[in-house]
Amino acid sequence: MTHNRTSSAFMIAGLILLIAGVVSWQAGWDLPLHRLFRLTGTLWTPRVVRLSALGGLLVMGPIGLFAMLVLVLRHRGGDALWLFATVASGRLGVEGLKLLVMRPRPPVIDRLELVQSWSFPSSHSAGTMMTCLALAILVGGRPALFFAFLAALIIGWSRVALAVHWPGDVLAGWGIGLLWLGLALRIHRPGPVRLPSAAPSRGGSTP
């Protein structure tokens, strides 16, 4: 799939998810979905909290910085700058949107993790989608894209399960992540990072 087709697919899917998140909120679907998917203080709660933390800036940030370092060492400064600009600007945009919308989170009594910021959109969902997909594009191949989508799906689910986000927040977060990455691919087309090939044998191959 070319970068233009990938960019278009990301932007279309992102717009659909963003609209779905807004509709879920405004149509009142978030409350029944919240009751359906949230955990209720089970033994799994600490595990889900640790899992959910993987989508936060304290984990995604160092992963992105490490990837940038690898790119710089491979003389791919343009791709490193693209990765930083895409993820950093996307995360700042999500935080700004939170302050603009100021949607309250689900009731405190339901939450299984202490979070104080505004709810819409989910920065964990958007950040994981942007970071993991950007890295997958740099790695190249469908398996990388599959695992990137899977990571974003799991992190988004965990935010709803812990009742720190409404389902519409997560849908919108995924959508914004896809939209932003699609736009970034229109500006720059990063190539896959190739591992160095093994040196050819001096003796040649045997018949």
N, C-alpha and C positions, 0 to 999 in steps of 0.2 A: 504494500500500500504506500503510495507516494505521500510526501508531507502535506501537499495540498488536500488530498482526500482525507488524510488523518485529521488535519486541522478542521475541515468542514464537518466531519463526523463528530469530533469532540464538541464543536460549537453547537451543532444541532441537538445532540444528546444533552449537553449542558443547559441549553435554553429550555428544553422539555422538563428537565429535572428542577430547574429553578422555578418555572411556572407551576409545576406540581407542588413544590414546597409552599409557595405563596397561596395556592388554592387550598391546600390542606389546612393551612392556618386560617385563612379567611372564611372558609366554608364550615369550620368547626369540626373537621375530621381529626384534628390533632389530639383532642381529649380522649375519644374512644381508642385511638391507636396507641396513645400513651398508656392507657390502662391495660391494653392487650400485651404490649411488648416489655413493659418494665419488670425488672426483678423485684422480689418482695423480701429482701433480706435473707437470701438462702446462703448455703455454704459456699456457693460459687461466687459470691459478691467480691471477696478479696482478689480472686483470680481475674475477674472481669475488670476490676479497678486497675490492676497491673497491666492487663492487656490494653485497656483504653489509654493508659499513659504513653504507650508506644506511639500514639498519633499526635502527641503534644510537641511543642517547639523544642523542649529539652532533649527530645530524642531525634525528631526529624531534622532539627537544625544541625547537630553534629554530623548526621549522615550526609546531609547536603554539603557541608563544608569539606568532609572527607572526599566526597565525589569531586568537588571543585579542585582539591589538591591533586588528585589523580589526573584530572584533565590538564592542569597546569604543567605537571611533570611530563605529560605526554605532548606538550607543546600545543595544547588545544585551548588557548586562552580565550578565544571567542566563544567557545562552547561553555567554558567555565563562567564567563561573564553572563551568558544567556541563562544558565541555570540559576545563578544568584539573583539576577534581575527578575526573572520570572517568579521564583518562589517568594523572594522578599517583598516585591511589590504586591503580589497576590495576597500574602498574609496581612500586609498593612492595609490593603483595601478591605479585607474581611473585617478587620478590627474597626476600621472607620465606619463600615456599614452597620456594625453592631451599635456604635454610638449614635448613628443617625436614626436607626429603627427603634432602638431601646425596647425590645420585647422582653418581658420578664420570663425567667425560666419556670419550669414546672414547680409545683408547690414544694416548699422546703421539706415538709414531712415525707414526701415521696423520694427525695434524693438520697442516693447511697454514696455520694461523694460531695465534699464541700467545694462549691464553685460560686464565685461572687459576680462575675461579669454578666453582660447582657446575653441573650439567648440566640438571636437570629442574625446571621446564619451560624452554623457550627464551624468553628475554626479548626477543630480536630479533623472533621470530615473534609473540609476544603484543603487544608494543609497536607493531609495524607494523599489526597487525590493528586494535587499538584506535584508534590515532591516525588512520590513513587512513580507516577506516570512519566515525569520528566526524566527520571533515572532509567526507566524502562526504555524510553525512546533512545537514550544514549547507549544503552546496552544492545538494543536491537532484538527483534524476534518476537513472535507471538507469545511464547512462554513468559517472557518478561512482562509483557502487557497484561497477560492473564493474572499473574501474581500481584501486579500493581493494583488492578481493579479489585482483586480479592482482599488485599490489605485495606483498601479504602472502604470496602463493604463491611468488613469486620469491625473496623474502628468506628464507623458510623453507627452500626448496630449497638456497639458497646455504650455509646453515649445515650441512646434511647433506653437501653436496658438499665443503665444506672440512674435514669430519670433526671439527668442533668440537661437534657435537650428534648424539645418536642420533635416528633418525626419530621415535621415540615422544615425545621432548622437543618436537619441532616440532609434531606433531599436538596434543599437550597445550597448547602455547603458543597455537596457533590457537584451540583450544577455549576456553581461559580468556579470550582476547581477546573472542571472540564472546559468551560468557556474561556477562562484566563489562559489555560495552556494552549487551547486552539488558537487564540489570538497571538500568543507568543510564537507559535510555529509559523505564523504568517510573516513575522518579522525576521526570524532566523531559522535556518534549517540545520540543526545539529546532526552530525554523522555518528554512526555507531562507533564505540570505542573498541578497537581490535586488540586482542592480546597478541604479543609478539610471537611469531611463528618459530618453530624449532629450526635450528641451523641444519642445513643439509649435510648428510654424511659425506665425508671426504672419499671414502672408498667406493661410493656408488652402491647401487642395489645389486643383489645377487640374482642371477637368472632363475 
